[in-house]
Amino acid sequence: MRILALHGPGVDERCRTWAGALGVEVDLRRADPVEALGSPAGAEAVVLAPGAAAFGDAALAAAVAGAGVPVVAVDPSNLRRAFDPAASPLGRVSARVIYGRGDDTARYALTHLARRVAGTWATIAYGDGPDRVGDLWRPARVPAPAATVPVAVLIHGGFWYHAWERDLMDGLAADLAARGMAAWNLEYRRVGADGGWPATGDDVAAGLDHLAVLAADHGLDLERVVLLGHSAGAQLGLRAAARREGPVRPRLVVGLAALCDLARARRRLVGGRSVAHLVSTAPDPEAALRQASPIEHLPLGIPQLLVHAVDDQQVPVDQSRRYVAAARAAGDTADLLELRAGGHFDLIDPTTPAWGRVGSRIVGEVGRW
């Protein structure tokens, strides 16, 4: 894959190194973006760093819309301090806006574009607003024209913060699709972007339930649903699985580096003040904290697999250890797979041994259903 990267804030020589690791080619240029987009010179995608002021530039937005290839707009700063990037002229026509992730924001853009070509997928709304959508990835292999396929519902982490989006789970979606499963990679409203508890949890529940709408047209087997979340996304997945209502009931819930006990996480400042921010806009934050915390809602009545690396520096492994002990005490079937190494992020990198073990475990479980 050849990607045109236009110099700007956060887009610089490091893109060549990142591209090499991803197995793609980067053409890094200093050029007027409107002119460059008019003739992308054989590039299959573009990474654009226009600067915050240019998100409102109508001429640039028109050039992106007419480029004929996916364009990802990036900015390392927190754009939501000034405006909603998704609602800007440039944001509305870009394939994705990735912002607020610091010095290596452009690395996430290149990774997203490299993974776009790894499977067949479509973005589908499950509610109103730009964040109530999901990417449905179709499996590479379908047994027969009339056959249905199992589906994994993916829920990204990022401590519920608005700058972290579903592109974090692109790699797992592509990998599961290559293994013969569909993947429904959910977005949801996040803290600082109309989210917080309970809105964020309500969105994930609505996204899960929307599988009932998608099943017939996309050949999804609602009797073989896996709910898979990472970090804060695992908290959301475990809470969605605790519901007794709704048309979709998962057969297995997988929590990767899961936040399971929010009261304990808040006391220990896991993720800084992220847990406090999640419930800060609720009428009763203490009640919201109990409502959001997975450990307060056992038993689930669904098998659970928790996976955690003991060297995780973002979410301590005791979050998963304590949860699994509580789930078993409540009568649930709950397993804990502890990894000796891998930190917080190997679990969502499809090239790592950590995900290799998890992906094989999931496909093996589904194959027995």
C-alpha positions as CSV (number, residue, x, y, z in Angstrom):
1,M,0.0,0.0,0.0
2,R,1.3,3.5,-0.9
3,I,0.3,6.4,1.4
4,L,0.9,10.0,0.6
5,A,1.8,11.8,3.9
6,L,1.7,15.6,3.8
7,H,4.0,17.4,6.2
8,G,2.2,19.2,9.1
9,P,1.8,19.0,12.8
10,G,2.8,15.5,13.9
11,V,3.5,14.3,10.3
12,D,7.2,14.2,9.8
13,E,10.2,11.9,9.1
14,R,9.0,9.4,11.7
15,C,6.3,8.4,9.3
16,R,8.8,6.5,7.3
17,T,9.8,4.4,10.3
18,W,6.2,3.7,11.2
19,A,5.4,2.8,7.6
20,G,8.3,0.3,7.5
21,A,7.0,-1.5,10.6
22,L,3.5,-1.7,9.0
23,G,4.7,-2.9,5.7
24,V,3.4,0.0,3.7
25,E,5.2,2.7,1.6
26,V,5.0,6.4,2.5
27,D,5.6,9.2,0.1
28,L,6.3,12.1,2.5
29,R,6.0,15.5,0.9
30,R,6.0,19.2,1.7
31,A,3.2,20.5,-0.6
32,D,0.1,22.6,-0.6
33,P,-2.5,20.1,0.5
34,V,-5.2,21.3,-2.0
35,E,-2.8,20.9,-4.9
36,A,-1.5,17.6,-3.6
37,L,-5.0,16.1,-3.2
38,G,-5.8,17.1,-6.8
39,S,-3.1,14.8,-8.0
40,P,-2.2,12.2,-5.3
41,A,0.3,10.6,-7.8
42,G,-0.8,7.0,-7.4
43,A,-1.2,7.0,-3.7
44,E,-4.0,4.7,-2.3
45,A,-4.6,6.9,0.7
46,V,-3.5,10.2,2.2
47,V,-2.5,11.3,5.7
48,L,-3.1,15.1,6.1
49,A,-2.0,17.3,9.0
50,P,-3.6,20.6,8.1
51,G,-3.4,22.4,11.5
52,A,-6.5,23.1,13.6
53,A,-7.5,26.3,11.8
54,A,-7.8,24.4,8.5
55,F,-10.5,22.1,9.7
56,G,-13.0,24.8,8.7
57,D,-11.4,25.5,5.3
58,A,-14.1,24.8,2.6
59,A,-11.5,24.6,-0.2
60,L,-9.5,22.0,1.6
61,A,-12.7,20.0,2.5
62,A,-13.7,20.1,-1.2
63,A,-10.2,18.8,-2.2
64,V,-10.5,15.9,0.3
65,A,-14.0,15.0,-0.9
66,G,-12.7,14.9,-4.5
67,A,-9.4,13.1,-3.9
68,G,-10.8,9.7,-4.8
69,V,-8.9,7.9,-2.0
70,P,-9.4,7.7,1.8
71,V,-8.0,10.7,3.6
72,V,-7.2,10.7,7.3
73,A,-6.9,14.1,8.9
74,V,-4.6,14.2,12.0
75,D,-3.7,16.7,14.7
76,P,-1.7,15.8,17.9
77,S,-3.6,18.4,20.0
78,N,-7.0,18.2,21.7
79,L,-9.2,19.7,19.0
80,R,-12.3,19.4,21.2
81,R,-11.1,22.2,23.4
82,A,-12.0,24.5,20.5
83,F,-14.5,22.6,18.3
84,D,-15.9,19.2,17.4
85,P,-13.6,17.9,14.6
86,A,-16.1,15.4,13.3
87,A,-18.6,18.2,12.7
88,S,-16.1,20.5,10.9
89,P,-16.2,20.7,7.0
90,L,-12.9,18.7,6.9
91,G,-14.1,16.2,9.4
92,R,-17.3,15.5,7.6
93,V,-15.5,14.4,4.4
94,S,-12.4,12.7,5.9
95,A,-12.3,8.9,6.2
96,R,-11.3,9.5,9.8
97,V,-10.1,12.3,12.0
98,I,-7.5,11.2,14.6
99,Y,-6.5,13.7,17.1
100,G,-5.3,14.3,20.6
101,R,-2.9,11.4,20.9
102,G,0.3,13.3,21.2
103,D,3.5,13.0,19.3
104,D,2.7,9.7,17.5
105,T,-0.9,10.6,16.4
106,A,0.1,10.1,12.8
107,R,1.2,6.5,13.6
108,Y,-2.4,5.7,14.5
109,A,-3.5,7.2,11.1
110,L,-1.0,5.1,9.2
111,T,-2.0,2.0,11.1
112,H,-5.6,2.6,10.4
113,L,-5.0,3.0,6.7
114,A,-2.8,-0.1,6.5
115,R,-5.5,-2.2,8.2
116,R,-8.4,-0.8,6.0
117,V,-7.2,-3.0,3.2
118,A,-7.1,-6.1,5.4
119,G,-10.8,-7.0,5.0
120,T,-14.2,-6.1,3.7
121,W,-16.2,-3.8,6.0
122,A,-18.8,-1.0,6.1
123,T,-19.6,1.7,8.6
124,I,-23.2,1.4,9.8
125,A,-25.2,3.6,12.2
126,Y,-27.0,2.0,15.2
127,G,-28.3,5.4,16.5
128,D,-28.3,9.1,16.0
129,G,-25.1,11.1,16.0
130,P,-21.5,10.6,14.6
131,D,-20.4,8.3,17.5
132,R,-23.3,5.9,17.4
133,V,-21.8,3.8,14.6
134,G,-19.9,0.6,14.1
135,D,-17.7,-1.0,11.5
136,L,-19.0,-4.4,10.4
137,W,-16.2,-6.6,9.1
138,R,-17.2,-9.6,7.0
139,P,-15.2,-12.8,7.3
140,A,-12.9,-13.7,4.5
141,R,-14.3,-17.2,4.3
142,V,-18.1,-18.0,4.4
143,P,-18.9,-21.7,4.5
144,A,-21.8,-21.6,2.0
145,P,-24.0,-18.9,0.4
146,A,-26.8,-19.4,2.9
147,A,-24.6,-20.1,6.0
148,T,-24.4,-17.8,8.9
149,V,-21.2,-16.8,10.7
150,P,-20.3,-16.1,14.3
151,V,-19.7,-12.5,15.3
152,A,-17.4,-10.8,17.8
153,V,-18.6,-7.4,19.1
154,L,-15.4,-5.3,19.7
155,I,-15.3,-2.4,22.2
156,H,-12.3,-0.2,22.3
157,G,-10.6,1.3,25.4
158,G,-8.9,4.6,26.1
159,F,-10.3,5.3,29.6
160,W,-13.6,6.5,28.0
161,Y,-11.7,9.6,26.7
162,H,-13.0,11.1,23.4
163,A,-9.7,11.1,21.5
164,W,-9.5,7.3,21.5
165,E,-11.7,5.7,18.9
166,R,-12.5,2.3,17.4
167,D,-9.5,2.4,15.1
168,L,-7.7,0.8,18.1
169,M,-9.5,-2.4,17.4
170,D,-9.1,-2.5,13.6
171,G,-6.3,-5.0,13.8
172,L,-8.4,-7.5,15.9
173,A,-11.4,-7.0,13.5
174,A,-9.2,-7.8,10.5
175,D,-7.7,-10.8,12.2
176,L,-11.0,-12.3,13.4
177,A,-12.4,-11.8,9.9
178,A,-9.5,-13.7,8.5
179,R,-10.3,-16.5,10.9
180,G,-13.8,-16.8,9.6
181,M,-15.8,-14.6,12.1
182,A,-17.6,-11.3,11.5
183,A,-16.6,-8.4,13.7
184,W,-18.8,-5.5,14.8
185,N,-16.4,-2.8,15.9
186,L,-18.4,-0.3,18.0
187,E,-18.0,3.4,18.5
188,Y,-19.8,5.1,21.4
189,R,-20.1,8.5,23.0
190,R,-17.1,9.2,25.2
191,V,-16.2,11.5,28.0
192,G,-15.8,15.0,26.6
193,A,-17.9,14.1,23.5
194,D,-21.4,13.8,25.0
195,G,-20.5,10.6,26.9
196,G,-20.1,9.6,30.5
197,W,-22.2,7.2,32.5
198,P,-24.9,6.1,31.7
199,A,-24.8,7.4,28.1
200,T,-21.6,5.6,27.2
201,G,-23.0,2.3,28.6
202,D,-26.4,2.9,26.9
203,D,-24.6,3.2,23.6
204,V,-22.7,0.0,23.9
205,A,-26.0,-1.8,24.8
206,A,-27.7,-0.3,21.8
207,G,-24.8,-1.3,19.5
208,L,-25.0,-4.9,20.8
209,D,-28.8,-5.0,20.3
210,H,-28.4,-3.7,16.8
211,L,-27.0,-7.0,15.7
212,A,-30.6,-8.2,15.7
213,V,-31.2,-5.7,12.9
214,L,-28.1,-6.6,11.0
215,A,-28.3,-10.4,11.3
216,A,-30.6,-11.3,8.4
217,D,-28.9,-9.1,5.8
218,H,-25.4,-9.9,6.8
219,G,-25.7,-13.6,7.7
220,L,-24.8,-13.2,11.4
221,D,-25.5,-16.1,13.8
222,L,-27.0,-14.5,16.9
223,E,-26.5,-17.8,18.8
224,R,-22.7,-17.4,18.4
225,V,-21.9,-13.9,19.7
226,V,-18.7,-13.1,21.5
227,L,-18.4,-9.8,23.4
228,L,-14.8,-8.6,23.4
229,G,-13.6,-5.4,25.1
230,H,-10.2,-4.0,26.0
231,S,-9.4,-1.9,29.1
232,A,-12.3,0.5,29.6
233,G,-14.0,-1.3,26.7
234,A,-13.9,-4.5,28.7
235,Q,-15.7,-2.6,31.5
236,L,-18.4,-1.7,29.0
237,G,-18.6,-5.2,27.6
238,L,-18.9,-6.8,31.0
239,R,-21.6,-4.3,32.0
240,A,-23.5,-4.9,28.7
241,A,-23.4,-8.6,29.3
242,A,-24.9,-8.2,32.8
243,R,-28.2,-7.0,31.3
244,R,-31.1,-9.5,31.4
245,E,-33.1,-7.8,28.6
246,G,-32.3,-7.2,25.0
247,P,-32.6,-9.3,21.8
248,V,-28.9,-10.4,21.8
249,R,-27.3,-12.5,24.5
250,P,-23.6,-13.3,24.0
251,R,-22.3,-16.8,24.6
252,L,-18.9,-15.6,25.8
253,V,-17.5,-12.3,27.3
254,V,-13.8,-11.6,26.9
255,G,-12.1,-8.8,28.9
256,L,-8.6,-7.8,27.8
257,A,-6.8,-5.9,30.5
258,A,-10.2,-5.2,32.0
259,L,-11.2,-2.4,34.4
260,C,-13.6,-4.5,36.6
261,D,-13.7,-2.7,40.0
262,L,-14.3,1.0,39.4
263,A,-14.3,2.0,43.1
264,R,-10.9,0.4,43.6
265,A,-9.6,1.9,40.4
266,R,-10.7,5.3,41.4
267,R,-9.1,5.0,44.8
268,R,-5.8,3.9,43.2
269,L,-6.0,6.6,40.4
270,V,-5.9,4.0,37.7
271,G,-6.0,6.1,34.5
272,G,-5.5,9.2,36.6
273,R,-8.9,10.7,37.2
274,S,-10.6,8.9,34.3
275,V,-13.0,6.9,36.5
276,A,-14.1,10.0,38.3
277,H,-14.6,11.8,35.0
278,L,-16.8,8.9,33.7
279,V,-19.4,9.5,36.4
280,S,-18.8,13.2,37.1
281,T,-21.9,14.4,35.1
282,A,-24.3,11.9,36.7
283,P,-26.9,13.3,39.1
284,D,-25.5,10.9,41.8
285,P,-21.9,10.0,41.0
286,E,-21.6,7.4,43.7
287,A,-24.6,5.6,42.5
288,A,-23.4,5.9,38.9
289,L,-20.0,4.4,40.0
290,R,-21.7,1.3,41.4
291,Q,-24.0,1.0,38.4
292,A,-21.0,1.2,36.0
293,S,-18.7,-1.2,37.9
294,P,-18.8,-4.8,36.6
295,I,-17.8,-6.4,39.9
296,E,-21.1,-5.1,41.4
297,H,-23.3,-7.0,38.9
298,L,-22.3,-10.6,39.3
299,P,-23.3,-13.2,38.4
300,L,-23.6,-12.7,34.6
301,G,-24.8,-16.2,33.8
302,I,-22.4,-16.2,30.8
303,P,-18.9,-17.7,30.6
304,Q,-16.2,-15.1,31.0
305,L,-12.6,-15.0,30.0
306,L,-10.3,-12.4,31.5
307,V,-6.8,-11.9,30.0
308,H,-4.2,-9.7,31.6
309,A,-0.5,-9.3,31.4
310,V,1.2,-9.1,34.8
311,D,3.5,-6.3,33.6
312,D,0.5,-4.1,32.6
313,Q,1.4,-0.6,33.7
314,Q,-1.9,1.0,32.8
315,V,-4.4,-1.3,34.5
316,P,-3.1,-3.5,37.3
317,V,-3.6,-7.3,37.0
318,D,-5.4,-7.4,40.3
319,Q,-8.4,-5.8,38.6
320,S,-8.9,-9.1,36.7
321,R,-7.8,-11.4,39.6
322,R,-10.3,-10.0,42.0
323,Y,-13.1,-10.0,39.4
324,V,-12.6,-13.6,38.4
325,A,-12.5,-14.7,42.1
326,A,-15.8,-12.8,42.7
327,A,-17.4,-14.2,39.5
328,R,-16.6,-17.7,40.6
329,A,-17.8,-17.1,44.1
330,A,-21.1,-15.9,42.6
331,G,-21.5,-19.1,40.6
332,D,-20.2,-17.9,37.1
333,T,-17.8,-19.8,34.9
334,A,-14.8,-17.4,34.7
335,D,-11.3,-18.1,33.6
336,L,-8.2,-15.9,34.0
337,L,-5.4,-16.1,31.5
338,E,-2.4,-14.3,32.9
339,L,0.4,-13.4,30.5
340,R,3.9,-13.0,31.8
341,A,4.6,-10.1,29.5
342,G,2.8,-7.9,26.9
343,G,1.9,-4.8,28.9
344,H,-1.3,-3.1,28.1
345,F,-1.3,-3.0,24.4
346,D,0.0,-6.3,23.0
347,L,-3.5,-7.7,23.5
348,I,-4.8,-5.5,20.8
349,D,-1.9,-5.9,18.4
350,P,-2.7,-8.9,16.0
351,T,1.0,-9.4,15.3
352,T,1.9,-10.3,19.0
353,P,2.0,-13.7,20.7
354,A,-0.4,-12.3,23.3
355,W,-3.2,-11.7,20.8
356,G,-2.3,-14.9,19.0
357,R,-3.2,-16.9,22.2
358,V,-6.4,-15.0,22.7
359,G,-7.5,-15.1,19.1
360,S,-7.0,-18.9,18.9
361,R,-8.8,-19.4,22.2
362,I,-11.8,-17.4,21.0
363,V,-12.0,-19.2,17.6
364,G,-11.6,-22.6,19.4
365,E,-14.5,-21.8,21.8
366,V,-16.7,-20.7,18.9
367,G,-15.9,-23.8,16.9
368,R,-17.3,-25.9,19.7
369,W,-20.7,-24.2,19.7
